[in-house]
Amino acid sequence: MLRWSFGLHEEADAIEKSVAAVMSEGFRTRDIASEGDKCIGTVQFGDMVASAVGG
């Protein structure tokens, strides 16, 4: 939405990179978790992504 509807490419890149960073640490929500992943809720995942974007 940020990229295609609002033309906010840098912001979209920052969020995508933050999601990838959280996932690279092994965190997943239950719906996409595999064996060995650290399963967390969507609120916690979102908070971790927001923290990664901000810092």
Buried (B, 14 or more C-beta within 10 A) or exposed (E): EBBEEEEBEEEBEBBEEBBEBBBEEEBBBEEEBEEEBEBBEEEEBBEBBEEBBEE
